[in-house]
Amino acid sequence: MTYFVYLIGCKNRRKLTTYVGYTNNLIKRIDLHNKGKGAKFTRGRKWKLFYFEKFSSKKEAILRECYIKKNRKFRNLIKNLYL
């Protein structure tokens, strides 16, 4: 099965908020975030997909998700592309 690690963003006023997650169905997952049925943090916002990576195992995806969540430099690099 294929897994994806994704970074989505939402711009409110002048601030860009990002969220990192993993899933096996990227399009469905982002749709759920936008319908308010995603993670609690993502509810009530309109999200856009900024970045994703594809993995062949769930374990690889989870490890990469953790790395991206902890790596502020990487997230800020992606954010700066969209500001």
C-alpha positions as CSV (number, residue, x, y, z in Angstrom):
1,M,0.0,0.0,0.0
2,T,1.1,3.5,-0.7
3,Y,1.3,6.2,2.0
4,F,1.7,9.9,1.7
5,V,3.2,12.5,4.1
6,Y,1.7,15.9,3.4
7,L,2.0,19.5,4.5
8,I,-1.1,21.7,4.2
9,G,-1.4,25.4,4.9
10,C,-4.0,28.0,5.6
11,K,-3.5,31.7,5.5
12,N,-5.4,33.8,8.0
13,R,-4.8,37.6,7.8
14,R,-1.0,37.8,7.5
15,K,-0.1,34.5,9.2
16,L,0.4,31.2,7.5
17,T,-0.5,28.1,9.6
18,T,0.8,24.7,8.5
19,Y,-0.2,21.1,9.5
20,V,1.7,17.9,8.7
21,G,0.1,14.5,8.5
22,Y,0.2,11.1,6.8
23,T,-2.5,9.1,5.0
24,N,-3.0,6.4,2.4
25,N,-5.5,8.5,0.5
26,L,-4.3,12.0,0.0
27,I,-7.2,13.6,-1.8
28,K,-9.8,12.2,0.6
29,R,-7.8,13.2,3.6
30,I,-7.5,16.9,2.5
31,D,-11.2,16.9,1.7
32,L,-11.9,15.7,5.2
33,H,-9.7,18.5,6.7
34,N,-11.6,21.0,4.7
35,K,-15.0,19.6,5.7
36,G,-14.0,19.9,9.4
37,K,-13.7,16.1,9.9
38,G,-9.9,16.0,10.1
39,A,-7.7,16.5,13.1
40,K,-9.1,18.9,15.7
41,F,-6.4,21.5,15.0
42,T,-7.5,21.7,11.3
43,R,-11.2,22.3,11.9
44,G,-12.8,25.5,10.7
45,R,-10.1,26.4,8.1
46,K,-9.7,26.2,4.4
47,W,-6.5,24.2,3.7
48,K,-4.4,23.9,0.6
49,L,-1.9,21.2,-0.2
50,F,1.7,22.7,-0.2
51,Y,3.9,19.6,-0.2
52,F,3.7,15.8,-0.2
53,E,6.0,12.8,-0.4
54,K,5.1,9.2,-1.3
55,F,6.2,6.1,0.6
56,S,5.8,2.4,0.2
57,S,5.3,1.6,3.9
58,K,3.4,3.1,6.8
59,K,6.5,3.0,9.0
60,E,8.5,5.1,6.5
61,A,5.7,7.6,6.3
62,I,5.3,7.9,10.1
63,L,9.1,8.5,10.5
64,R,9.1,11.2,7.8
65,E,6.1,12.8,9.3
66,C,7.8,13.1,12.7
67,Y,10.9,14.5,11.1
68,I,9.0,17.2,9.2
69,K,7.0,18.1,12.3
70,K,10.2,18.6,14.3
71,N,12.2,20.3,11.5
72,R,11.1,24.0,11.7
73,K,13.7,25.0,9.0
74,F,12.0,22.6,6.5
75,R,8.5,23.9,7.3
76,N,9.6,27.5,7.1
77,L,11.2,26.9,3.8
78,I,7.9,25.6,2.4
79,K,6.0,28.4,4.1
80,N,8.3,31.0,2.5
81,L,7.5,29.6,-1.0
82,Y,3.8,30.5,-0.4
83,L,4.0,33.9,1.4
